[in-house]
Amino acid sequence: MKTLHIRTGTREELIDITEALRKAVREYGWQDGALMLFCAHTTCGLTINEGADPDVQRDLVRFFGEIAPRVHGWKHAEGNSDAHIRSSLLGASLLVPLDKGELRLGTWQSVYLYEGDGPRLRTLWLQRLAAAPED
């Protein structure tokens, strides 16, 4: 298992981590199978979505604010319940297929870390899941 650290810059943002993942896959010599990503935090999550138009990221962040507003009478004393809820909606892990050392993403897809309670230093754990032998 390998570790990737991502420094976030604002309380809430989507950070495109696709190139950092590609670099890690090359650095570790991982070829075929799947890249398993796990986010070791409860106020951020992972998602795959369009990477070509930054308005998609802005729209997602805005939508998260609408479905889980920061101020809503939440009971959690730290004041970041909105980030916990959004993290749960996104999830803490992803699988991305690997083929010949490349991430197999669709034409417009990118991998994002969603930050809901930053700025912080975030930790992702990466592991290659081996491909099964072909029949």
PyMOL commands that set and color helices and strands:
alter all, ss='L'
color gray80, all
select helices_A, chain A and resi 18-28+54-67+81-90
alter helices_A, ss='H'
color red, helices_A
select strands_A, chain A and resi 2-7+13-16+33-39+44-50+93-99+102-103+109-115+121-130
alter strands_A, ss='S'
color yellow, strands_A
deselect
rebuild
show_as cartoon
